[in-house]
């Protein structure tokens, strides 16, 4: 793909960016060459905007490691070692690394992100496909995932966590914002969310489940320890806790919301050490058998 001023103008760029581009990028330059020129000049946001406007390519860039101010590549990035950027790493397609990824501001991929180490960003983590880390993930702002999220260790997100697929977390999931999960959520340790937690399918935690506001699952919710929320607790099917189940003051506990009342005994049992206060639906079944 070759870039011309006419081609660029059709995307309605900002006046300042367009003027700089005309003065510094040769008319007819290649797509990746234009991105590299912008990044080298410190105009990383303009490079990301250009990639967003014109989309990915099928090129593959293979490197031993990455240690740079920023990297914007229109295709797939394959790195045998680790990736360390001061600001942004943005790939039009996939990012794959044999080590970890650290970014000062953002990690963005149009498709999947797969790393053999940890993922750290002082800003956001965003992918059009799945995200997989063989170690842990810690993000200071939002995680936006267009597929499944998988991590062998903890996932710590200081902003919002939104994913269209399922989440499989080896240890704890700790989120300081809202959690929206399109499918299931499975954590080997605790699930701790400062805001509301909504899951399209089932929710399973080896430890406790704690919500700063509401907890909601389309299927069942099961915790090895307690299930607590400052708002309501809603399950489409069963509720099961090794300890107690407790909603916030003035809120109810609901099970069996997505099954017929006649099926509550088999499909919507509520199990905990004591009957939850404010149990509004489902069938109380007593303590869970170990």
MARTI-269485 format. One record per residue (C-alpha): residue in three letters; x negated, y, z negated. Coordinates in steps of 0.25 Angstrom, whole numbers, plus 5000, padded with zeros to 4 digits. Last residue first. Layout:
BEGIN
ALAXYZ
...
***
This chain:
BEGIN
UNK507048724797
UNK508548734796
UNK509048874798
UNK509848934786
UNK511348944787
UNK512148924800
UNK512949054800
UNK513649044814
UNK513649174823
UNK514249304821
UNK514249424811
UNK513249394801
UNK513149514793
UNK512249464782
UNK511449344787
UNK511749204781
UNK510449164773
UNK509249084777
UNK509549104792
UNK510349034803
UNK511449094812
UNK512048994821
UNK512449044835
UNK512548924845
UNK513048804837
UNK513948874826
UNK514148994835
UNK514748914847
UNK516248944844
UNK515849094843
UNK515449094857
UNK513949124860
UNK513249254863
UNK513449334850
UNK513149204842
UNK512449274831
UNK512649414825
UNK512049474813
UNK512649614809
UNK512249754806
UNK512649844794
UNK511249834788
UNK510249764797
UNK510349614801
UNK509749504793
UNK509449354796
UNK508649284785
UNK507549184785
UNK507249074796
UNK508149144805
UNK509149094816
UNK510249174824
UNK510949104835
UNK511649144848
UNK511849284854
UNK511049344842
UNK511249474836
UNK510549534824
UNK511049684820
UNK510149794816
UNK509049804806
UNK508649664810
UNK508149544803
UNK507949394807
UNK507149314797
UNK506049204799
UNK505849104810
UNK506849184818
UNK507949144828
UNK508849234837
UNK509749164847
UNK510249214861
UNK510549354866
UNK509649404855
UNK509849534847
UNK509149594835
UNK509549744831
UNK508649854824
UNK507249844818
UNK507249694821
UNK506549584814
UNK506449434818
UNK505549344808
UNK504549244812
UNK504549134823
UNK505449224831
UNK506549184842
UNK507449274849
UNK508449214860
UNK508949284873
UNK509149424877
UNK508349484865
UNK508649614859
UNK507749674847
UNK508049804841
UNK507049894835
UNK505849874826
UNK505649724831
UNK504949614824
UNK504949474829
UNK504149384821
UNK503249264825
UNK503249164836
UNK504149264844
UNK505149224855
UNK506149324862
UNK507049284873
UNK507649354885
UNK507749504889
UNK507049554876
UNK507249694872
UNK506449734859
UNK506549884854
UNK505349944847
UNK504249914837
UNK504149774842
UNK503349654835
UNK503449514841
UNK502649424832
UNK501849294837
UNK501949214850
UNK502849304857
UNK503749254868
UNK504649364874
UNK505749334884
UNK506049414897
UNK506549554900
UNK505649624890
UNK505749744882
UNK504849784869
UNK504949924864
UNK503849994857
UNK502749954847
UNK502649814853
UNK501849704846
UNK501849564852
UNK501149464844
UNK500349334849
UNK500549244861
UNK501349344869
UNK502349334880
UNK503349434885
UNK504249384896
UNK504749474908
UNK504849614911
UNK504149664899
UNK504149804893
UNK503349814880
UNK503449954874
UNK502450044866
UNK501250004858
UNK501049864864
UNK500449744857
UNK500449604864
UNK499749474859
UNK498949364864
UNK499249284877
UNK499949394882
UNK501149384892
UNK502049494898
UNK503049454908
UNK503549534920
UNK503749684924
UNK502749724912
UNK502649834903
UNK501749854890
UNK501749994885
UNK500850084877
UNK499650054868
UNK499549924875
UNK499049784870
UNK499149654877
UNK498449534871
UNK497649424878
UNK497849324890
UNK498649424897
UNK499849414906
UNK500649534911
UNK501849514921
UNK502349604932
UNK502349754934
UNK501349764924
UNK501149884914
UNK500149894902
UNK500250034896
UNK499550134887
UNK498150094881
UNK498149964887
UNK497649834882
UNK497749694889
UNK497149564885
UNK496349454891
UNK496449374904
UNK497349474910
UNK498549474919
UNK499349604923
UNK500449584934
UNK501049674944
UNK500949824946
UNK499949824935
UNK499849934925
UNK498749954915
UNK498750084907
UNK497950164897
UNK496650124892
UNK496549994899
UNK496049864893
UNK496349734901
UNK495749604897
UNK495049484905
UNK495349414918
UNK496149534923
UNK497249514934
UNK498049634938
UNK499249614947
UNK499549724957
UNK499749874957
UNK498549904947
UNK498550014937
UNK497350014927
UNK497050114916
UNK495850164908
UNK495150034911
UNK494549904905
UNK495149794914
UNK494549654914
UNK493949544924
UNK494849604935
UNK495849544946
UNK496749644953
UNK497949584961
UNK498649644972
UNK500149614974
UNK500649754973
UNK501549824963
UNK502449944964
UNK502450074971
UNK503150164960
UNK502650094948
UNK501250084953
UNK501250234956
UNK501850264942
UNK500750184936
UNK499650254944
UNK500250394940
UNK500250354926
UNK498750314927
UNK498350444933
UNK496950434926
UNK496250464940
UNK495750324940
UNK497150274938
UNK497750354950
UNK496650314959
UNK496850164955
UNK498350174958
UNK498050244972
UNK497050134975
UNK498050024971
UNK499050084981
UNK498050104993
UNK497750244997
UNK498450305009
UNK498350455005
UNK497050464996
UNK497450474981
UNK496850594974
UNK497550724980
UNK498850654984
UNK498950574971
UNK498750704962
UNK499850774969
UNK500750654968
UNK500450644953
UNK500750794950
UNK502050794958
UNK502650664952
UNK502850554961
UNK504150544970
UNK503950394975
UNK504050444990
UNK502850544987
UNK501950424986
UNK502150365000
UNK502050505006
UNK500750524998
UNK500250395004
UNK499850264997
UNK499550145004
UNK500050005000
***
